Amino acid sequence: MKFQDEFRDRELVRNMAGNIRRMAERLPAPVNFMEVCGTHTMSIYQYGIRSLLPENVRLVSGPGCPVCVTPIGYLDKALLCAADPRNIVATFGDMLRVPGSRSSLMEQRARGADIRIVYSSLDAVALAKSNPERRVIFLGVGFETTAPTIAASILEAARLGLTNYCVLAAHKTMPVPMEILTSDPELNLRGYLCPAHVSTVIGGNAYKPLAEKYRIPCVVTGFEPADVMQGIEMLLAQVLAGESRVEIQYSRAVSWEGNPKAQRILELVFEPCDAVWRGLGKIPGSGLAIRPELAAFDAEAVLKIEAVEELENPACRCGEVLKGKLSPFDCPLFDTVCTPEAPVGACMVSSEGTCAAAYKYGR
């Protein structure tokens, strides 16, 4: 198949669903498969994939949305940067409405803070070049998919000799958190639909240690209905055969080696660090920090931003939703107090958030 419509063919997907039901009849016990990609989550809700599966094959949404797993403390630091009139805060649009402890970037922009939406990190570099009297702070949030582009912006700012551009970095990496989730007995995971966008950068080989150490099947899957259904078929085939290996369903975009150029750029600019994930806590080696030799472009080092006390709504269940332990429908705030128009948690804000997907397609 070559074209998008072919991967959305209803008859093809129905046939796959029938095959999955037949395979599921041979399972000795129910299985839980987790997707750890926000785009997968949105696609699964949008196309009603869960409704096509038998009761003993369950899909669980994991921490695949980078905005959602960013802790409130990071937003509070961004708001501190925005409060200084000498600064311009540049961000992708999905961060604008994420609640901090006491406010959001959108609220502060309405009150006069200079917060600008950009579509590329290089747009933020151009902003710094055209405003030499102001400091431009780019909010660097994302997984390995977007981290190389933000690394490239730092290299470009260094090449241009800009002293007024820096990044407030909160990048996170897969598959380290997948190990934490795999070892959680409450989840009892039997397989992963691995993140496709991330995998274009890190490659399928990155999941081999996970599959070998924990004996859990992993399939790198595309986003269309036929992609997801075939990924589930491949996971079921491994479970039934007693196998645990990595397979690439999304071979039209993902290779075993990934993108070597993007990997080199990441290594030039970032080094591994411990990172705090909303819902999962601090995970050693799961973050990317700007290297000391590039500290002039590290907002935390330049501005000496101190940690602030985080205040989170105790009724918000984003943490449990991100771990796959709760459905959005189990949260008492979902579709009542918390809606896309008035979000309480990040999972309702981001276009890749589980709660946003459930609100838009699952109700």
Buried (B, 14 or more C-beta within 10 A) or exposed (E): EEEEEEBBBEEBBEEBBEBBBEBBEEBEEEBBBBBBBBBBBBBBBBBEBEEBBBEEBBBBBBBBBBBBBBBBBBBBBBBBBBEBEEBBBBBBEBBBBBBBBEBBBBBBBEEEBBBEBBEBBBBBBBBBBEBEEBBBBBBBBBBBBBBBBBBBBBBBBBEEEBEBBBBBBBBBBBBBBBBBBBEBEEBEBBBBBBBBBBBBBBBBBBBBEBBEEBEBBBBBBBBBBBBBBBBBBBBBBBBBEEEBBBBBBBEEEBBBEBBEEBBEBBEBBBEEBEBBBBBBEEBEEBBBBBBEEBEBBBBBBBBEBEEBEBEBBEEBBBBBBBBBBBBBEEBEBBBEBBBBEEBBBBBBBBBBBBBBBBBBBBE
